[in-house]
Amino acid sequence: MDKSQQQNGGGGGGRDRRANDGGGRHNNRKRRHRDDDDDDRPTRRRYEEPLAVKLRKQVLAIGEEGLTQECADLGSLLASNWTEKEVQRDVVELVVQLVCEQPFKIPFVAALVLHANDANPEVAAEILKRAGKKAQSLLDQGDLRGFKLVLRLLALLQGVFEGDGIFGLLDDLFNRAVDLQAASSNDAIGIELGKIILLTIPYLFASTATDLVSRVQELLERTEIIATAPHPQEAYVEPYTGEDDEKPFGFESLIGLLQKELMRESENGWAFSCLARPYTPPDANDASPSKHEFPNIVIPSLVNTGAKEMFPETFFTIYSDQEFESAPRTEDIACMLLRDACIDTINVLDFNRISAAKILIDIDLYWAPNTFAPRGTPFDKLKEFEDDKSTWKPEDVIIDAVFSQIFLLPAPDHKLIYYHSVITEACKAAPGAIAPTLGRAIRFLFKHVDRMDMELAYRFMDWFAHHLSNFDFRWKWSEWLESVDSIDLDPKKSFIIGALDKEIRLSFAKRIRDTLPEPYHILIPIEKEKDTPEFKYESDQTPYAVEGRKIHALLRKKADESEIEEIISSIHTQASDLGVEDPLVPSTDAYVTAICYIGSKSLSHVLSCIERCKERLLAIGEKSDKARLQIIQSVVEYWHWQPGTAVNIVDKLLNYTIVTPDSVVQWALGAEGLGDGRVLAQTWRFEMVAGTVGKVTNRVRQIATARIQAKKQRLEQEQVDHVAQVMTAERESMRALFKSIADAVGPVAAGASDGLIEAEGAALDPDEVDFVKAWGARWERTFMRKSVVEECIVGDMAVLAKLTALEAEEVEEAPNGDDAAEADENANGNGNGELDTDVMAEVDIV
């Protein structure tokens, strides 16, 4: 062995030494060394989680195993370690937060508090104090959902309160709701407060309190006036149209349904058998539990609703009233209790769709035992169950709740994509259970799509295509072959065409065609497979073909505008010689078609080209209204086989103000565009108009918000006046846009439009005429609702702006001490919980 080998331990270094040792023998020697009794190496200290961290984890997981004993153990553990500051600070805060974020767990949280109260009343006292502050904070912020959930906890703890407990607060809520309804027949906040009262009542009977019946009966008799009062806007939020016998279910307001269910439950002895009751009093506890004072919660005279738009709600269902009871029927209070908890879970957890889906899948753990049939039970197997066993499928209940939010009118609480994602995650988590339920839902909705509100039919189509895209576009299309053979005016055929178009946008035409039965292939012609549509000016048969090709070449090489102007002038000369009324129209067609051809590779390409040509495009619109309409016509004509791309480009042109909202509506619904009315069945046309209207209404809302902020920030009067002037102008423009839509589709609905009259008996047979009229009525109803909604929202914001200004003026007059408090009191009421009629009289709602 040479010197270098000796220095390296022989064999050329450590690696060779391990190899010479045999590898396995080396490792075995190390293991034997660890096992030696005389090993005096220091052992690693075992990490112990702090107690507060352990408690937090246990609180977060409460109820997830459906066990009641864990509530008792956790309550005792919390009480016995109450002296630790981290427990008092972090764990108690988590308990209150959990109530607001995971409604299913509220009965288990209440059981925890009751067990802690048995062991150490200080724990319950602190939690109740925090809950009261949280409820007041949520109410002041306008979070009525969170306020309702904290009230639910307090209702379940009614047995530990002194005196009337929660009934005093429920009385205050009722009085405020009556005041609001008396002030305005259009009020929806009072209805919301009434719903909170009615949804709180069932949880009182799941508490340890006694002698509830007489108080609840009295409260129910009083709430009937709120629940049964008709609302002027009810007709606009009904999901189905037509005669009652043609609809799957009639209109039923949520609050009216709740009132009926509770009255029916009173006849059944207030059983509320679906509610979990995880609290069991200690066996050796002969004494009554420690009593506490109910938290002080004040209902403001002007109830803040936050960003939520308040409108009457109808009860939407797919499964509740079907022939076989796979979900609670609407006459059963369990129907509303389950639905309400599901909806709250979905909407509160919008920041985590995966968690929302997981909690929903586990719904059967959080309710009374035997409330549901076993998960994943096939629908056909339910019919074999004995009469005393529940046939409620948990999958049906949760999917029904999600769809109720997708189909909520006038608008859902969150973007529709969130609800799509919740369904997707639920399907991934439990495909065997959720997939069959979704199949039955799709068949139900498609069966009634011809009676569905047009906006809801579009939402259904959008979700359907998106959902299929997540699962390889698989669906039993053969079930709808009958509709494929129908005319394009048939709402079911229109739905299929629109859904396939959406699928193609999410994939590509050839792949979608391969997923369809052969009879559907006619709906996806070969032209849809072309990524780049043909440039019509390549054909010499097209007028101005030579000039069109030159414009394309010049735009492609980013030539100077002066070179392009020469070609444009040549088109104008030829058009004038041919007697064209507005020569700018054909030149615009050539120019915009060339832009579309250049930008056909991707949206970024066309946007880049529009940016370069923006000045000329803006000038075109300023010179001629017909030329501005031609910009839209050229885009739609070029992308005739991919209308979704055309809609997207027109949307970008609106952003650049190259086209205006008026011009889009005029192109889509004007006399030339509307024709005999058959185009109203095109889903992409509705998408274009609805998107345009959405841009206008959003701008009006933004300006209304700016007006409120200007009042709050006490800007110079000149600035405030400027915002008010802009607001007035924009609002008038919005009204004019809605009027133009109504003027276009209203005559079609009535069968009095010129185009329809001319086509009747010639181009259209009687059945087609009826379809066209129905489409006109659907368009009219949809945009009438949007108009009413915007008037209500902007009107409410105008009220708020005026009240903000009055509040600022009064605070300036009384800036200190008792005077400031009095001014603040006057801005929110008269100090006695009543609306200040002098202040309200100064408010110009319109």
Secondary structure, DSSP 4 states (H G I P E B T S, - for coil): --HHHHHTTSTTSHHHHHHHTTSHHHHHHHHHHHH-TT--PPPPPPP---HHHHHHHHHHTTTTT--SHHHHHHHHHHHHTTTSHHIIIIIHHHHHHHHHH-GGGHHHHHHHHHHHHHH-HHHHHHHHHHHHHHHHHHHHHT-HHHHHHHHHHHHHTGGGBSTTTTHHHHHHHHHHHHHHHHH-TT--HHHHHHHHHHHHHHHHTTSS--S-HHHHHHHHHHHHHHHSS--TTGGGG-SB-S-GGGSSS---BHHHHHHHHHHHHHHTTS--TTS-------TT--SPPPPBPPP-----SS---TTPPP---B---SSTTSSS-SS--TTSHHHHHHHHHHHHHHHHTTT-HHHHHHHHHTGGGSS-TTSSPPTT--HHHHTTS-TTS----HHHHHHHHHHHHHT-SS--SS-HHHHHHHHHHHHHHSHHHHHHHHHHHHHHHHHTGGGB-HHHHHHHHHHHHHHHHTTTT---GGGGHHHHTS-TTSHHHHHHHHHHHHHHHHS-HHHHHHTS-GGGGGGS-GGGG-SS---GGGSTTSTTHHHHHHHHHHHHTT--HHHHHHHHHHHHHHHHHTT-S-THHHHHHHHHHHHHHHGGG-HHHHHHHHHHTHHHHHHHHHH-HHHHHHHHHHHHHHTTT-HHHHHHHHHHHHHTTSS-HHHHHHHHHSHHHHTTTGGGG-HHHHHHHHHHHHHHHHHHHHHHHHHHHHHHTT--HHHHHHHHHHHHHHHHHHHHHHHHHHHHHHHHHHT--HHHHHHBTTTB-HHHHHHHHHHHHHHHHHHHHHHHHHHHHHHHHHHHHHHHHHHHHHHHHS-SHHHHHHHHHHHH-SSSS---HHHHHT----
